[in-house]
Amino acid sequence: MGSLSIWHWIVVIAVVLLLFGRGKISDLMGDVAQGIKAFKKGMQDDDKVADKPDPVKSIDHAPAPSTAARSDVGSKAV
C-alpha cells in the first residue's frame, strides 16, 4: 500500500491526459521552457552589468557667486 504499482501510474497518467489534453500539456511545457530561457538571459544580463564599472562622477567645488544679499539672516519674528 505504500508504493504505487505500474497500474496506478497508468491510471494517473490517463486521468491527467483526459483532464488537460495533449495540446494543453505541450503548451504548458513550452511556456515553462520560455520562462527558463528568459530567467537565464536575465541572469546573464545581471552578470554583464556587474562586470562593467560605472564612470566616476565628479562635482565642481567652486562656490557659486551670490547675486543677492539676504537681509533676513539671523532675525526671527516671534
C-alpha positions as CSV (number, residue, x, y, z in Angstrom):
1,M,0.0,0.0,0.0
2,G,3.0,2.3,0.5
3,S,4.3,2.1,-3.1
4,L,2.5,2.7,-6.3
5,S,2.4,-0.1,-8.9
6,I,2.6,0.4,-12.7
7,W,-1.2,0.2,-12.9
8,H,-1.6,3.2,-10.5
9,W,0.8,5.2,-12.7
10,I,-1.1,4.3,-15.9
11,V,-4.4,5.4,-14.3
12,V,-2.8,8.7,-13.1
13,I,-1.4,9.5,-16.5
14,A,-4.7,8.6,-18.2
15,V,-6.6,11.0,-15.9
16,V,-4.1,13.8,-16.4
17,L,-4.3,13.4,-20.2
18,L,-8.1,13.3,-20.1
19,L,-8.3,16.5,-17.9
20,F,-5.7,18.6,-19.7
21,G,-5.4,17.1,-23.1
22,R,-2.3,16.7,-25.1
23,G,-2.3,20.2,-26.5
24,K,-2.6,21.9,-23.2
25,I,0.3,20.0,-21.7
26,S,2.6,20.7,-24.7
27,D,1.7,24.4,-24.5
28,L,2.4,24.4,-20.7
29,M,5.8,22.8,-21.3
30,G,6.6,25.4,-24.0
31,D,5.7,28.2,-21.6
32,V,7.9,26.7,-18.9
33,A,10.8,26.4,-21.4
34,Q,10.4,30.1,-22.4
35,G,10.3,31.1,-18.8
36,I,13.6,29.3,-18.1
37,K,15.2,30.8,-21.1
38,A,14.1,34.3,-20.0
39,F,15.4,33.7,-16.5
40,K,18.8,32.6,-17.8
41,K,19.0,35.6,-20.1
42,G,18.2,37.9,-17.2
43,M,20.9,36.3,-15.0
44,Q,23.5,36.8,-17.8
45,D,22.4,40.4,-18.2
46,D,23.0,41.0,-14.5
47,D,26.5,39.5,-14.7
48,K,27.4,41.8,-17.7
49,V,26.2,44.9,-15.8
50,A,28.1,43.9,-12.7
51,D,31.3,43.4,-14.7
52,K,31.2,46.9,-16.2
53,P,32.1,49.6,-13.7
54,D,30.2,52.9,-13.8
55,P,32.2,56.0,-14.8
56,V,33.4,58.2,-11.9
57,K,31.4,61.3,-11.5
58,S,33.0,64.5,-10.1
59,I,31.5,67.6,-8.5
60,D,32.9,71.1,-9.1
61,H,34.0,72.6,-5.8
62,A,33.9,76.2,-6.9
63,P,31.3,78.2,-4.9
64,A,28.5,79.8,-6.9
65,P,28.6,83.6,-6.9
66,S,25.9,85.2,-4.7
67,T,23.9,87.8,-6.6
68,A,21.5,88.9,-3.9
69,A,22.4,89.5,-0.2
70,R,19.9,88.2,2.3
71,S,18.7,90.7,4.8
72,D,16.7,88.3,7.0
73,V,19.7,86.2,8.2
74,G,19.7,85.9,12.0
75,S,16.4,87.7,12.6
76,K,13.3,85.8,13.5
77,A,9.9,87.3,14.1
78,V,8.2,85.9,17.2
